Amino acid sequence: QVQLVESGGGLVQPGGSLRLSCAASGFTFSAFDMSWYRQAPGKERELVAAATSAGTTNYAASVRGRFTISRDNAKNTVYLQMNSLKPEDMGVYLCRARYLSRDYWGQGTLVTVAS
């Protein structure tokens, strides 16, 4: 059974940091491209950061330099380190795993940035 379980969300003040985790099971993690998306109220779901199976990474322009995606294939986990958080970073952060036609999503973890 495929599972993607996100954790690490919460309430943080502007300028603060959070580290999100996505624990995967039920598939060959190392073969999949992993990514983090963000869903803010009233907005389209957007790609925040991605880490391919080959180890390359890319980021949305709005988070480049503040967020870092990493993956630990031994632990079947992908992380998102978020620094210098802004109110516009608020939303539900979802983990996605893709390989060819296989496409899995987690349920998400809520990030709230407020003072």
N, C-alpha and C positions, 0 to 999 in steps of 0.2 A: 504494500500500500504506500503510495507516494504521499509524503508529507513535507511541507515547508512551514516551519514554525518561527515566526518573528518574535523578538523580545527586545527590551531595552528602551522602549519609548517612555514618555512621561512629560512632566511639566518642567520647563527650564526657563531661566530668565534670558532676555536678549544678551548676546555675547557669551552665553554659556556653551557647554558641550554635552553631547550624548554619544553613546556608542550603541548602535543597533546590531543585533545578531540574527541570523537566519539559519536555523538548524535543519538540514535536509536528510531525508531518508527515503528508501524505497526505489532508488535509482542510482546509476553510476555517476556520482556527483562530479568527478574530475572531468567527465566528458561533456558536461553541460556548460553553456554560457550562463553566467549568473548576473542578475541586475537588480537594482532597487528603483522602484517607482514611487511617486508621491501623488496622492489624491487629496486635493484641498477642496473644501466646500464650495460648490458652484463652479468648479474649474475642471478642465479635462485632466485625466490622469497623464502624468508626464514622467519621462525617464530622467532619473537623477544621476545614476552612475551604473557602469557595467564593467564586469571583469570576465573576459572570455576564458575558455578552457586553455587557450594558448598563453594566457597570462597578461594579455594587453588590457588596458583600462581606458575608459573614456567617461567624460562628465558633461553634464549640462553646464552651459556657460554661467548660469546663475550660482552654481555651487563650486565651480573650479577654484582651487586654492584654499577652500574651506573644508571640503569633504574629502575623505579618502576611503575608497573601497578596497577591500582585501579579501582573500579567500584562503582557507586552510583545508586543503583536500584531505588531509589525514583526519580531520575532525568533521568533514562534510558540512562545513559552516562558512558562510560569507558574512562579512562585517561591513558596517558603514560608520566610520568615525566622522562625526559632525562637530565642527568647531565654529566659533563666532556666529552662533545661530541668530537668525533674524525672525521677526514675526511672520514674514512671508515664507519662511520654511515650514510653517505649521501644516499639518495634514496627517493622513494615514499613510504610513510607509509600508509598501508591499514588496515582497521578495518574489522574483520570477526566475524560473529555470527553463532554458530552451536548448533543444538539440534536435535538429531536423524538424520533424513534424510534432515532436513531443514538446508540450508547452504547459508548465505548471505554475500556479500562483499560490502564495500564502494568503492568510486572512488579514494580515497587516497589524501594525502597531502604531498607536496614536502618539504623535509628537505635538506638544503645545508649547509655544514660545510666548511668554507673557511675563510682565513684571508684577 
